[in-house]
Amino acid sequence: MNISINPSKKASFGAAHLAFIGRSLRLSLRDVEALIMALLLPILLMLLFTYVFGGALDASGNYVNYVVPGIILLCAGFGSAGTAVSVAQDMTNGIIDRFRTMPVSSSGVIFGHIIVSLVRNLLATLVVIGVAFIVGFRTTANVLEWIGALAIILLFILALTWLYAAIGLVAGSASAANGYGFILLFLPYLSSAFVPTETMPDGLQWIANHQPITPVIETIRGLLTGTPIGNQVWWAIGWCVLIILISLVWSIRAFQRKAGRR
């Protein structure tokens, strides 16, 4: 990475972080296969649930309207999982030590991964929404409801990205980070993403109703398709903010420990 900075003068916060964002962007664009898979898997799942399972789950043919909010969050999960791997690679390949010898804040490397992942996942989400319309998704949302849904999606992606960044910081290797992150991808399956929670056994129903994914999905579903939202929006916002705060503190402490700054 080339950062044009006078070694006798510490780089400004903005210049350093822009450099790290540019670095993360270039790394992301080089990993074309990961980018394609993060986009392709949610689309394939949407096609699978719509055309293979949809008729059995909802004979009316409206299952696509039910499943799209869950697929959107699944897309965010697949995209954000790569953040854990990227961060783990930087923390274990010695690049952080190199950055510490330069007049920049080495913690900016994490910030770069967060921003690029956020942009990449938001663009992938928009593509998934476009494909959803092609396969029959229809919405009742007005402009304000679309803005609200996109805001919730953006907040969720930010929360998940910070969480994956924290996982990448504490993982011993990139492969370990990938494994830990993969576990989180099961959460949408234990929510209201694909079937109503009341169809689940009592134990699973309690888990589905009290985990972070369900209120986010129900809020997005309500805004886009007109289903009742109730107090789910506040639970969705609360869960996302809590995850961001916990992940932020966790990331700071993990980075200080691994970078040798106590």
N, C-alpha and C positions, 0 to 999 in steps of 0.2 A: 504494500500500500504506500502510495506517495502522498505525504502531507507536507505542503510547502510552508514550513514554519521556521522562523529564526530561532535557533537553539538557545540564544541568549535572552529571549523574551518569551514569557509564557503566553500561550495562545488564549484568546478570549473564549468564554464559554460557548458562544454561538458558533464561532469558526471551528472549534474543535469538534463540537457535536455534529455540525454539518458534514465534516470530514468523515466521522464515524458512520453517519447515515449513508453517505455516498459509498463507503466501503461495504456496508451491509447490503446495499442495493446491488452492487456489482457481484458480490458473492451469491446473492439470491438469483440473479439473472443467469449466472454460470451453471447453477444447479437446476437445469431445465427439467430433468426427470422428476425431481421432487415437486417442482411447481406443477407439472402436468398431473401427477398422481394426487396431489392435494385438491385439485380441481375435478379430476375425472372420477375419483371414488364417490364423492357425494352425488354426482350426476348419475352414476351407475346405480347407486342405492335408490335414488328417486325413481328411476326407470323400473328397477326391480320391484319396489313396493307398490308403484302405481299400476304396472301392467301384469305382474305375476301374483302378488298378494292382495292387491287392491280389491279385486272382485270378491274374494272370500271375506275380507274385512269389512267391506261396505258395498253391498250389491247395488246401491243406487248410482254408483259411478262417481261419487263426489269425494272419494277418499283422497284424491290428490290435493284438495283444499285443506284436508286435515293434516296431511303428512308434510307439506312444504315447510311450515315453521320448524319442524324437527330436523329436516334435512338442512335447512339454513344453519342451524346451530352445529350440526354434525360437520358441515363444511368449515365452520369456524374452528372446530376442534382439530380437524385434520391439518388445517393450515397453521394453526398455532403450535402444534406438536413439533414442527420443524425448528421452532425457536429454541426449545430445550436442547436439541442436538447441536445447533449452531453455537449456542452459548457454551455448552460443555466442551466443544472443540477448541474454542478460544481459551478456555480456562485450563486446558490440559496440554496445549501445544507450544506453550512458552511465549505466545504473542503478547500476553499481558505484561510480562517482565520487560519486553521490548518497549511497550508503550510507557512504562514507568520511567524509562530513561529519557523520554522525550518531554518537552514542555507542554504536555496536555494531560487532562484528567483521564486516566485509563478507564475509569468507570463509565466513560462516555461510550465505550464499546457496547455495553449492555443497552444503553439508550438507543443506539443505532439499530440494534436487532429489534427492539420493541417497536420503533416507528415503522421500519420497513415491513415487519410482520403485520402490523396494523393495516397499512396501506394495501399490502398484497392480499390479505384475507378479506378486506372490504371489497376489493375488485373481484375476487373469486366469488364472493357472496352475490354480487350483482349479476355475474354470469349465471350462477345457479338459479337466481330468481327469473332471469330471462328464459332459461330452459324450462322452468316450471310453467311459464305462460305457454310455451310451445306444446307441452304435454297436457294442457287443459286447465291449469290453475286460473281461477277467477277471483277477483278481490272486490270488496265493497268499500274499500278505504278511500277517503278523500285525501287531499294534499296534506293536511295537518296530521292525519292518522299515519300516512306514509312517513312523514318526518319523524313522528314519534316511534314508529317501528324501527326505522333505520337508526335512530338514536339509541334505542335499547340494544339493537344488534351491535352497534359500535361499542357501547359500554361493555357488553358481554365479551366481545373480542379483546378489548383492552384488558379486562380482568383475566381472561384465560391466557393471554400472551404474557402478562406479568407472572402468572402462576407457573407457566412453562419455563420462563426465564429463571425463576427461583429454583425449579427442579434441575435445570441445566447447570446452575451454579453449585449445587450440592452433589450432583452425580459424579461418580469417579471417572466416568468415560462417556464418550458420545453414545456408545451402544447401550450403556446403562440408562442414560437420559432418555433414549428412545423407548426402552422397555418401561420405565416409570411413567412416561407420558402416555404410552399406549393404554395403560390401565384406566386413565381418565376418559378415554374414548368410549368406555362402556357405560358411562353415566347416562347418556341420552336414551339408551335402551331400557334403563330403569326409571323412566319418566313417562310423561304423557306424549312423547314425541310420535310414537307409532300407534299406540292404542290408548283409549281412556283408562285412567288409573283404576276406576271402579271395576274393571274387568279382571284385575289382578288378584291373586290371593292376598289375604289380610296383611301378612307380614310385608310382602313386596309393595302392597298398596300404601302402607305407612311410609316406607322408604321413598317411594316415588313422589308422595305428596309433600315430603319434608326435605327434599334435596334441592340444590340451587337451580337445576336445569328446568324443572317443571314450571315454576312461576314465570321464568323468562319466556318459555315456549307459549304458555297460556296468554301472556301479555301480547306477544307478537301475533298469535293466532286471533286474539280478540280484535286487535287493531286492523288486521288485514282482512279478516273474514266476518267480523261483526259478532263473534261469540262473546258471552259475558266475561268480563275481566275481573270485576269485584276489586278486592285488595291485592290481587296478584301483582300489579304493577309496582306497588311499594315493596313487596317481598323481592321482586326481581331487582329493583334498584338497590335495595339493602344488601342482598347477597353479593351483587357485583362490586359494590363499594367495599364491603367487608373483605372480599377476596383480594381486591387491589391493595388495601391497606396491609393485610397480612403478608401478601406476596412482596410488597415493597420493603417492609421491615425485614422479612426473611432474606430478600435479595441483598440488602445493604450489609447485613451481618455476615452472610455467606461470602460476599465479595471481599469484605475487609479481612476475613479470616484467610481466604485463599490467596489474596493479593499481598498478605503480610502487613496489613495496616491495622494495627490494634490501638 
